[in-house]
Every structure is written in C-alpha cells, then in structure tokens.
C-alpha cells in the first residue's frame, strides 16, 4: 500500500470548477520536461521526488478517468524508482526507516 502525504501542498489546493486534475497534470508535465532538460547536468533528486508525488496525487483523484489514473499510478511507481536509485546509500536507509515507521504508526492507529 502506498503512503500518501496529505500535508503535501498538492493536496491542499482547492478544486475550482473541476480544473484541479488538469492543472495538476499540466504541472507534472511541466516538471517532467524540466527534469529531462536538465538531465545532462545531473539528475535532480528533489525534482524527481516532486514529480513522483504529483503523479501519486493525480492517481488518487476519484474524478480522474480510469486510464489516466492507472497511467499516473504506474508512472508514480517508476519515478519512485528513479528517486530510490538517485539517493545516496545513507539517505536510502533513512528514507526506508521513515517509511517503515509511518507504516507501523498507521497500523497501530487502525
């Protein structure tokens, strides 16, 4: 099960006349183009992480068409892999510890 950070600003924006999915999709496409354009100068871990979160947020929107939701979910998982591979070894360990701690906290709360 994927852990979604509902405190991320992408979840705090208001839905104005059904435009939120389109705005979010536009934003993530923009971010992806920046990541690709800057690939020669070295991958940006933070940007890849933001892209992954945007895609995960899009995939969770109930008003999104099923085909787009599935595509966003698959791409989110792929970008999570990009982030994981780009992390230095120590950060990977800390990141996994934080995920496991959140998972355990969620299970205890349920």
Steps between C-alpha positions, in 0.01 A plus 500: 500500500636842406534761769360837391607814681176701518694800639673542165388834345368319194220356716418833662399687183131556446305342220370785286235394244660162438829653383722345765590180311585696188713747696678220683563312176630817338732561795643149499561511124680830548712352780582194292618715212729693735642176636571375149647832389741499796595132470838588349598699809413213735169371627327713760378277782262762640335562162458126439341469843256784427407338168437169678276669760301687234440179308396318818260783586351493151453122516301536822248751360157334471390729214793402279423265211603140582755483219669820620489384861667170409762676288578745780530212749741312275707811433503585871651159572759550227596844633523354852761264356687795349501670841611182675790444259611864523516505881838460665527177699452666842195698387345182359533337840344799680223524238410134544504536879259795477266305270503200731436720804204666327365161399528367855339817639212464256445136594500582871249781450259270314 
